Amino acid sequence: MAEYKDREHYIPVRRHDLVNLLCTDRGLSRDAAGQFRQLSELLLATFHFEYHTLLEELKNEYSPFDPDECTKPMVSLTPPQRADKLNRLFERFAWLMERANFKRLDRREIIEATKAVSDWGLNMDVDFSVFERFDLYARGDTQGTRYRRRWRNWWRLESIQLPVYQRLVLIVKLKPSKRLPGGVDTDDVFLKIFKDIPKIDLEMLLPGARMRMPGIARLKLGGSLLSGLAWISFSIVRQILAAAVLGWYFMWGPLLAVFGYGYRQYYGYQSTKTAHSLRLTQSLYYQNLGNNQGVLFHLLDEAEEQECREALLAYYCLWRYAPPQGWTMSDLDDYVEMDLERLANIKVDFEIDDAMAKLERLKLVTKNGDRYVAVPIDKALESLDYTWDNYFKYNKEATV
């Protein structure tokens, strides 16, 4: 069972497309393909039901902290109860992120990201003391393409590669701070999900961050200010000498020039700041995928899809290609990774432990020693149908 440091567990293929790939693979009969499609639908229904239950649990945990909640709470929580519920929310959210194959970023990675600035982002000063609770999760550590124009390249458009996170999720509870604008909600928990965020621009997403003007802009403003003041100072000295001879009314020109130049520099600074703020707003607008309760729906749907993909791939390879005595976990893990690369040119680190736990729980495999054998597909369909029929134990005979 190979382990990879440069691969992720996430399988970037839609379940529908994956089933089509497997059903049109070499040597699979039409009847067998039809049965496998039925198996896929039953698995989807099973996981969808289970994840609907998880969604209800998460909504209940999040409800006291949802800034968009529009229903009236029937029970008031005491401070200890609220703190306990907050802990459970962060724990359940961490579990959900693991199911959706996200990685939690540690503080070191975040701090390193806040030290740099790219040509497409802003350099922000982050104060971590504004967070009462804060976690950041990432998935899809890959290379992205960005475009820029530089004077030394005669302003021609050029592309460069830089590391990006395809998905970035933030869960945060703020606390009162001078860093935050007045009226900011510090009682609730905010959930955010973004796409295609360059690693060195990660700090743009953090609340309470203050914008730092890029060095070239500070140099430009500071240089013009100093040179301008030097020129005006020389002019004033010259006019003072002239005023001693010709009269003090000659001083109004230089004084007006000082005030005018000061206003010009202030206006230039504000214009530069506004331009950078606009870039930040545009980045967040186009790269934001969801907020608050909408993030829960988005992530649960992704986790549900991922569960289906893992179970389908593990069962399919074990059913179609394993010898009669079955495969070990390591054998199956290697074959799934190889087959996925062959079918879709996708390299993943398949999460074999999780996949086999699902198949065992649903009675789709049997185990002989350290080897697993797939249950025949007709028996697998019966097992899933039985599981579905028995989610609710109610029947009329039991009430008579």
ChimeraX attribute file (.defattr): number of C-alpha atoms within 10 A of each C-alpha:
attribute: neighborCount
match mode: 1-to-1
recipient: residues
	/A:1	14
	/A:2	10
	/A:3	9
	/A:4	11
	/A:5	6
	/A:6	10
	/A:7	14
	/A:8	19
	/A:9	19
	/A:10	22
	/A:11	21
	/A:12	15
	/A:13	15
	/A:14	13
	/A:15	19
	/A:16	13
	/A:17	10
	/A:18	18
	/A:19	21
	/A:20	12
	/A:21	14
	/A:22	20
	/A:23	20
	/A:24	12
	/A:25	12
	/A:26	8
	/A:27	9
	/A:28	14
	/A:29	12
	/A:30	11
	/A:31	9
	/A:32	14
	/A:33	17
	/A:34	13
	/A:35	17
	/A:36	23
	/A:37	17
	/A:38	14
	/A:39	20
	/A:40	20
	/A:41	14
	/A:42	17
	/A:43	22
	/A:44	19
	/A:45	15
	/A:46	19
	/A:47	16
	/A:48	18
	/A:49	15
	/A:50	13
	/A:51	16
	/A:52	15
	/A:53	12
	/A:54	15
	/A:55	18
	/A:56	11
	/A:57	13
	/A:58	20
	/A:59	16
	/A:60	13
	/A:61	19
	/A:62	25
	/A:63	18
	/A:64	19
	/A:65	20
	/A:66	17
	/A:67	17
	/A:68	12
	/A:69	13
	/A:70	8
	/A:71	7
	/A:72	6
	/A:73	10
	/A:74	6
	/A:75	7
	/A:76	9
	/A:77	12
	/A:78	9
	/A:79	9
	/A:80	9
	/A:81	11
	/A:82	14
	/A:83	12
	/A:84	11
	/A:85	18
	/A:86	20
	/A:87	14
	/A:88	15
	/A:89	21
	/A:90	19
	/A:91	11
	/A:92	17
	/A:93	19
	/A:94	19
	/A:95	13
	/A:96	20
	/A:97	20
	/A:98	14
	/A:99	18
	/A:100	21
	/A:101	21
	/A:102	24
	/A:103	18
	/A:104	18
	/A:105	14
	/A:106	11
	/A:107	12
	/A:108	8
	/A:109	11
	/A:110	15
	/A:111	15
	/A:112	13
	/A:113	17
	/A:114	21
	/A:115	14
	/A:116	16
	/A:117	19
	/A:118	12
	/A:119	12
	/A:120	14
	/A:121	20
	/A:122	24
	/A:123	25
	/A:124	23
	/A:125	16
	/A:126	19
	/A:127	14
	/A:128	16
	/A:129	13
	/A:130	22
	/A:131	18
	/A:132	13
	/A:133	16
	/A:134	16
	/A:135	17
	/A:136	21
	/A:137	20
	/A:138	22
	/A:139	22
	/A:140	21
	/A:141	18
	/A:142	16
	/A:143	15
	/A:144	15
	/A:145	11
	/A:146	13
	/A:147	12
	/A:148	12
	/A:149	13
	/A:150	10
	/A:151	7
	/A:152	7
	/A:153	9
	/A:154	8
	/A:155	10
	/A:156	11
	/A:157	10
	/A:158	11
	/A:159	10
	/A:160	10
	/A:161	11
	/A:162	14
	/A:163	16
	/A:164	23
	/A:165	20
	/A:166	17
	/A:167	19
	/A:168	27
	/A:169	24
	/A:170	20
	/A:171	19
	/A:172	21
	/A:173	20
	/A:174	22
	/A:175	17
	/A:176	17
	/A:177	15
	/A:178	9
	/A:179	14
	/A:180	17
	/A:181	10
	/A:182	9
	/A:183	7
	/A:184	11
	/A:185	15
	/A:186	19
	/A:187	14
	/A:188	17
	/A:189	23
	/A:190	22
	/A:191	18
	/A:192	20
	/A:193	24
	/A:194	22
	/A:195	20
	/A:196	19
	/A:197	23
	/A:198	24
	/A:199	22
	/A:200	23
	/A:201	21
	/A:202	24
	/A:203	25
	/A:204	23
	/A:205	20
	/A:206	20
	/A:207	17
	/A:208	21
	/A:209	19
	/A:210	17
	/A:211	16
	/A:212	14
	/A:213	16
	/A:214	17
	/A:215	10
	/A:216	9
	/A:217	13
	/A:218	14
	/A:219	12
	/A:220	10
	/A:221	16
	/A:222	14
	/A:223	12
	/A:224	13
	/A:225	17
	/A:226	11
	/A:227	11
	/A:228	15
	/A:229	15
	/A:230	12
	/A:231	11
	/A:232	17
	/A:233	14
	/A:234	11
	/A:235	16
	/A:236	19
	/A:237	13
	/A:238	13
	/A:239	21
	/A:240	16
	/A:241	12
	/A:242	14
	/A:243	14
	/A:244	10
	/A:245	9
	/A:246	11
	/A:247	12
	/A:248	13
	/A:249	9
	/A:250	14
	/A:251	17
	/A:252	12
	/A:253	12
	/A:254	19
	/A:255	14
	/A:256	11
	/A:257	14
	/A:258	17
	/A:259	10
	/A:260	12
	/A:261	16
	/A:262	15
	/A:263	12
	/A:264	13
	/A:265	16
	/A:266	14
	/A:267	12
	/A:268	13
	/A:269	17
	/A:270	12
	/A:271	12
	/A:272	17
	/A:273	17
	/A:274	12
	/A:275	12
	/A:276	19
	/A:277	14
	/A:278	12
	/A:279	15
	/A:280	17
	/A:281	13
	/A:282	12
	/A:283	17
	/A:284	16
	/A:285	11
	/A:286	11
	/A:287	16
	/A:288	18
	/A:289	17
	/A:290	17
	/A:291	17
	/A:292	20
	/A:293	19
	/A:294	13
	/A:295	19
	/A:296	21
	/A:297	16
	/A:298	14
	/A:299	20
	/A:300	21
	/A:301	16
	/A:302	19
	/A:303	22
	/A:304	20
	/A:305	20
	/A:306	22
	/A:307	21
	/A:308	23
	/A:309	24
	/A:310	23
	/A:311	20
	/A:312	23
	/A:313	24
	/A:314	24
	/A:315	23
	/A:316	18
	/A:317	18
	/A:318	23
	/A:319	19
	/A:320	11
	/A:321	12
	/A:322	18
	/A:323	10
	/A:324	11
	/A:325	11
	/A:326	21
	/A:327	22
	/A:328	17
	/A:329	18
	/A:330	14
	/A:331	16
	/A:332	25
	/A:333	23
	/A:334	16
	/A:335	21
	/A:336	23
	/A:337	19
	/A:338	15
	/A:339	16
	/A:340	20
	/A:341	13
	/A:342	11
	/A:343	12
	/A:344	12
	/A:345	10
	/A:346	14
	/A:347	19
	/A:348	19
	/A:349	20
	/A:350	27
	/A:351	18
	/A:352	22
	/A:353	11
	/A:354	13
	/A:355	21
	/A:356	21
	/A:357	13
	/A:358	18
	/A:359	20
	/A:360	14
	/A:361	9
	/A:362	16
	/A:363	16
	/A:364	23
	/A:365	22
	/A:366	14
	/A:367	14
	/A:368	11
	/A:369	7
	/A:370	10
	/A:371	15
	/A:372	22
	/A:373	20
	/A:374	25
	/A:375	18
	/A:376	11
	/A:377	18
	/A:378	12
	/A:379	13
	/A:380	21
	/A:381	20
	/A:382	13
	/A:383	16
	/A:384	19
	/A:385	15
	/A:386	12
	/A:387	15
	/A:388	15
	/A:389	10
	/A:390	10
	/A:391	11
	/A:392	8
	/A:393	7
	/A:394	9
	/A:395	8
	/A:396	6
	/A:397	6
	/A:398	7
	/A:399	6
	/A:400	5
